[in-house]
Amino acid sequence: MGIAEERIDRLAALAREAVAADDPDRARRYVRLARRIAERNRLTLPRSFRRFTCDACDAYLRPGRNARVRLADGHVVVRCDCGATARYPYE
């Protein structure tokens, strides 16, 4: 694992902790930093990180707190407080 991947993992953990501590602005900053590092180094973000971040506002999503999660026909629908919706398939 390279330095960039380790930094992305660490930023994901920091974002999770910041949201738990009720500091969404700091979590958003960590998400933006992780995305910039991934873009610069041509890396894909881990699936768990992609699923728990909003593409529109860069918020780290916590179901029940700033995100609504629903199950529909064959997919999970995640709606952020900003109004952005993401759908992920499941079996």
C-alpha positions in Angstrom: 0.0 0.0 0.0 1.4 3.3 -1.0 1.6 6.6 0.9 -1.4 8.0 -1.0 -3.6 5.0 -0.2 -2.6 5.2 3.5 -3.4 8.9 3.6 -6.8 8.3 2.0 -7.6 5.6 4.5 -6.6 7.8 7.4 -8.7 10.7 6.0 -11.7 8.4 5.8 -11.3 7.4 9.4 -10.9 11.1 10.4 -14.0 12.0 8.5 -16.0 9.3 10.2 -14.7 10.5 13.6 -15.5 14.1 12.8 -19.1 13.3 11.9 -19.5 11.3 15.1 -18.2 14.3 17.1 -20.8 16.5 15.3 -18.3 18.5 13.2 -19.6 18.1 9.6 -17.4 21.0 8.2 -14.2 19.2 9.3 -15.5 15.9 7.9 -16.3 17.7 4.6 -12.7 19.0 4.5 -11.3 15.5 5.0 -13.5 14.1 2.2 -12.3 16.8 -0.2 -8.7 16.2 0.7 -9.1 12.4 0.1 -10.7 13.0 -3.3 -7.9 15.4 -4.4 -5.3 12.9 -3.3 -7.0 10.1 -5.3 -7.3 12.3 -8.4 -3.7 13.4 -8.3 -2.4 9.8 -7.9 -5.0 8.2 -10.2 -6.4 6.0 -7.5 -9.9 4.8 -7.0 -11.4 5.5 -3.6 -12.4 2.5 -1.5 -16.0 1.4 -2.0 -17.0 2.0 1.6 -15.7 5.6 1.3 -17.5 6.2 -2.0 -20.8 4.9 -0.6 -20.7 7.1 2.5 -19.9 10.4 0.9 -22.1 12.7 -1.1 -20.9 13.5 -4.6 -22.7 16.9 -4.6 -21.7 18.5 -1.3 -18.8 16.2 -0.2 -20.5 15.5 3.1 -19.6 12.3 5.0 -23.0 10.5 5.3 -24.3 9.1 8.5 -27.6 7.3 8.0 -30.3 8.8 10.3 -28.3 11.9 10.9 -27.6 13.6 7.6 -28.7 10.8 5.1 -31.8 8.8 4.5 -31.4 5.2 3.3 -34.2 3.3 1.7 -34.5 -0.1 0.0 -36.2 -0.1 -3.4 -36.6 -2.8 -6.1 -33.1 -4.2 -6.3 -31.2 -1.1 -5.1 -30.4 1.0 -2.1 -31.4 4.7 -2.3 -29.3 7.1 -0.3 -30.5 10.7 -0.1 -28.3 13.4 1.4 -29.6 16.4 3.3 -28.5 18.6 0.3 -31.0 16.6 -1.9 -28.5 14.5 -3.9 -29.6 10.9 -4.5 -27.3 7.9 -5.0 -28.5 4.4 -6.0 -26.5 1.2 -5.5 -27.7 -2.2 -6.7 -27.9 -5.2 -4.4 -29.1 -8.8 -4.8 
